Amino acid sequence: MTPEPSWLERLADAFQVEVEPGFGPPTVDVPVDGWVDAARTARDTLGCGFFDFLTGVDELDEGFSVVMHLASPAVGRVDSVLLRTRVPRDAAAIPCVCAVYAGAGWRVPELLDRVRSADDLYFDSVSRIQVPTWSRGRIGLVGDAASCVSLFGDGSSLAMSGAFTLADSLNGDISAGLRAYEARHRPQRAAKENSVAYATRLLIPATPTGIAVRNFALHLMPLVNAAQRVGIERGK
Ligand SMILES: Cc1cc2nc3c(=O)[nH]c(=O)nc-3n(C[C@H](O)[C@H](O)[C@H](O)COP(=O)(O)OP(=O)(O)OC[C@H]3O[C@@H](n4cnc5c(N)ncnc54)[C@H](O)[C@@H]3O)c2cc1C
C-alpha cells in the first residue's frame, strides 16, 4: 500500500516548491500577485478551511512581509501553513482574500465591512499600566486589570488562579481578604513577568537595529533546524 504523503509533501506538490520545516508551521513564499490564488489552493487542494490570522512584519528597507496562517483541522491533528509574501514599502498594498474565506458567521461580515469602509484604520499599541496596589477598601482588581503579563500567554491562567486565590482569601472582612489575595497572587505574576519581559524585548524590539537583528535571527531558524536534523540523523 502506498503511504499517505506527508503534509510537507502535499504542500510541495500543491505549490510546486520545496518546503523546509522551519520554526513553527512550514512557510511557503508566494508572489504578491499570486496571493489570492495561493489562499484558494490551500483551501481547495489542502483542505485549509480555517483562516487563523493575517499579520505583517516590518522588514525595513525590504518592505513588509505579509503572512497568513491557514489550517486544515482533522480529528486528532491540525496541519497548517504560513503563506508569506513581500510588498515594497512605497506600495504597501495586497489583494484581499476575504472572498476566499467568505461565509464566516457571527459579526465577522460586519467587522470586515467596517474595515473596508474605514479611512482611519490604525494599529493600536500594546501598553500596560502598573498599579501599585490592587485594591482600595472593598474594591479590588482581578484578571488582566491586576495581573496581566503580556500577549504571549499566561494571562488566562493567571486570571483563573488569581480568581481562585481571591475566593480562598475572602473570609469575613472584604478589605483584608483583598489584601491577602494580592499578597499571595502578586509573587506569581512577578515570576512570570521577568521571563516575559525578556521575551518581549527579543520579539518586539523598540529600535530599527533591534528589528533588523530579530529579523535576521528569525531567518536563520530554518538553518538551525536543518543543522539539528542533520545532527539527529548522524546520531542514529
Ligand atoms: C491577542 C491575544 C492573545 C492572547 N493569548 C493568550 C494565550 O495564548 N494564553 C493565555 O493564557 N492568555 C492569552 N491572552 C491573554 C488573555 O486573553 C487575558 O489575559 C485574559 O482574557 C484576561 O481575562 P480577564 O477576565 O481579566 O479579561 P477579559 O477576558 O478581557 O474580560 C474582560 C471583559 O470585560 C468586558 N468589559 C470591559 N469593559 C466593560 C464595561 N465597562 N462593562 C461591562 N463589561 C466590560 C469586556 O468586553 C470583556 O468581556 C491573549 C490576549 C490577547 C489580546
The ligand as an SDF file (V2000), in Angstrom:
LIG
                    3D

 53 58  0  0  0  0  0  0  0  0999 V2000
   -4.0720   38.5040   21.0480 C   0  0  0  0  0  0  0  0  0  0  0  0
   -4.0460   37.9030   22.4280 C   0  0  0  0  0  0  0  0  0  0  0  0
   -3.5600   36.6170   22.6080 C   0  0  0  0  0  0  0  0  0  0  0  0
   -3.5460   36.0390   23.8690 C   0  0  0  0  0  0  0  0  0  0  0  0
   -3.0880   34.7500   24.0110 N   0  0  0  0  0  0  0  0  0  0  0  0
   -3.1330   34.1670   25.2240 C   0  0  0  0  0  0  0  0  0  0  0  0
   -2.7330   32.8040   25.3790 C   0  0  0  0  0  0  0  0  0  0  0  0
   -2.3350   32.1300   24.4320 O   0  0  0  0  0  0  0  0  0  0  0  0
   -2.7950   32.2490   26.6230 N   0  0  0  0  0  0  0  0  0  0  0  0
   -3.2310   32.9550   27.7120 C   0  0  0  0  0  0  0  0  0  0  0  0
   -3.2730   32.3920   28.8280 O   0  0  0  0  0  0  0  0  0  0  0  0
   -3.6180   34.2550   27.5860 N   0  0  0  0  0  0  0  0  0  0  0  0
   -3.5940   34.8770   26.3760 C   0  0  0  0  0  0  0  0  0  0  0  0
   -4.0070   36.1840   26.2440 N   0  0  0  0  0  0  0  0  0  0  0  0
   -4.3780   36.9460   27.4450 C   0  0  0  0  0  0  0  0  0  0  0  0
   -5.8010   36.5970   27.9090 C   0  0  0  0  0  0  0  0  0  0  0  0
   -6.7250   36.7450   26.8430 O   0  0  0  0  0  0  0  0  0  0  0  0
   -6.1760   37.5560   29.0460 C   0  0  0  0  0  0  0  0  0  0  0  0
   -5.1230   37.5870   29.9930 O   0  0  0  0  0  0  0  0  0  0  0  0
   -7.4510   37.1150   29.7230 C   0  0  0  0  0  0  0  0  0  0  0  0
   -8.5090   37.0880   28.7910 O   0  0  0  0  0  0  0  0  0  0  0  0
   -7.7810   38.0580   30.8710 C   0  0  0  0  0  0  0  0  0  0  0  0
   -9.0440   37.7380   31.3870 O   0  0  0  0  0  0  0  0  0  0  0  0
   -9.9250   38.8520   32.0740 P   0  0  0  0  0  0  0  0  0  0  0  0
  -11.1550   38.1500   32.5310 O   0  0  0  0  0  0  0  0  0  0  0  0
   -9.1180   39.5840   33.0890 O   0  0  0  0  0  0  0  0  0  0  0  0
  -10.2310   39.9450   30.9460 O   0  0  0  0  0  0  0  0  0  0  0  0
  -11.0430   39.7980   29.5790 P   0  0  0  0  0  0  0  0  0  0  0  0
  -11.0180   38.3990   29.0820 O   0  0  0  0  0  0  0  0  0  0  0  0
  -10.5160   40.9120   28.7140 O   0  0  0  0  0  0  0  0  0  0  0  0
  -12.5210   40.1120   30.0280 O   0  0  0  0  0  0  0  0  0  0  0  0
  -12.9500   41.4190   30.3370 C   0  0  0  0  0  0  0  0  0  0  0  0
  -14.4080   41.5290   29.9080 C   0  0  0  0  0  0  0  0  0  0  0  0
  -14.9690   42.7550   30.4010 O   0  0  0  0  0  0  0  0  0  0  0  0
  -15.7540   43.3210   29.3930 C   0  0  0  0  0  0  0  0  0  0  0  0
  -15.8590   44.7710   29.6750 N   0  0  0  0  0  0  0  0  0  0  0  0
  -14.9300   45.7220   29.5070 C   0  0  0  0  0  0  0  0  0  0  0  0
  -15.4020   46.9020   29.8930 N   0  0  0  0  0  0  0  0  0  0  0  0
  -16.6630   46.7040   30.3150 C   0  0  0  0  0  0  0  0  0  0  0  0
  -17.6710   47.5430   30.8460 C   0  0  0  0  0  0  0  0  0  0  0  0
  -17.4950   48.8580   31.0250 N   0  0  0  0  0  0  0  0  0  0  0  0
  -18.8580   46.9930   31.1720 N   0  0  0  0  0  0  0  0  0  0  0  0
  -19.0790   45.6600   31.0170 C   0  0  0  0  0  0  0  0  0  0  0  0
  -18.1580   44.8060   30.5240 N   0  0  0  0  0  0  0  0  0  0  0  0
  -16.9660   45.3360   30.1880 C   0  0  0  0  0  0  0  0  0  0  0  0
  -15.0120   43.0170   28.1050 C   0  0  0  0  0  0  0  0  0  0  0  0
  -15.8830   43.0840   26.9980 O   0  0  0  0  0  0  0  0  0  0  0  0
  -14.5650   41.5600   28.3790 C   0  0  0  0  0  0  0  0  0  0  0  0
  -15.5320   40.6170   28.0050 O   0  0  0  0  0  0  0  0  0  0  0  0
   -4.0180   36.7790   24.9890 C   0  0  0  0  0  0  0  0  0  0  0  0
   -4.5210   38.0860   24.7950 C   0  0  0  0  0  0  0  0  0  0  0  0
   -4.5270   38.6310   23.5320 C   0  0  0  0  0  0  0  0  0  0  0  0
   -5.0910   40.0330   23.3510 C   0  0  0  0  0  0  0  0  0  0  0  0
  1  2  1  0
  2  3  1  0
  2 52  2  0
  3  4  2  0
  4  5  1  0
  4 50  1  0
  5  6  2  0
  6  7  1  0
  6 13  1  0
  7  8  2  0
  7  9  1  0
  9 10  1  0
 10 11  2  0
 10 12  1  0
 12 13  2  0
 13 14  1  0
 14 15  1  0
 14 50  1  0
 15 16  1  0
 16 17  1  0
 16 18  1  0
 18 19  1  0
 18 20  1  0
 20 21  1  0
 20 22  1  0
 22 23  1  0
 23 24  1  0
 24 25  2  0
 24 26  1  0
 24 27  1  0
 27 28  1  0
 28 29  2  0
 28 30  1  0
 28 31  1  0
 31 32  1  0
 32 33  1  0
 33 34  1  0
 33 48  1  0
 34 35  1  0
 35 36  1  0
 35 46  1  0
 36 37  1  0
 36 45  1  0
 37 38  2  0
 38 39  1  0
 39 40  1  0
 39 45  2  0
 40 41  1  0
 40 42  2  0
 42 43  1  0
 43 44  2  0
 44 45  1  0
 46 47  1  0
 46 48  1  0
 48 49  1  0
 50 51  2  0
 51 52  1  0
 52 53  1  0
M  END
$$$$
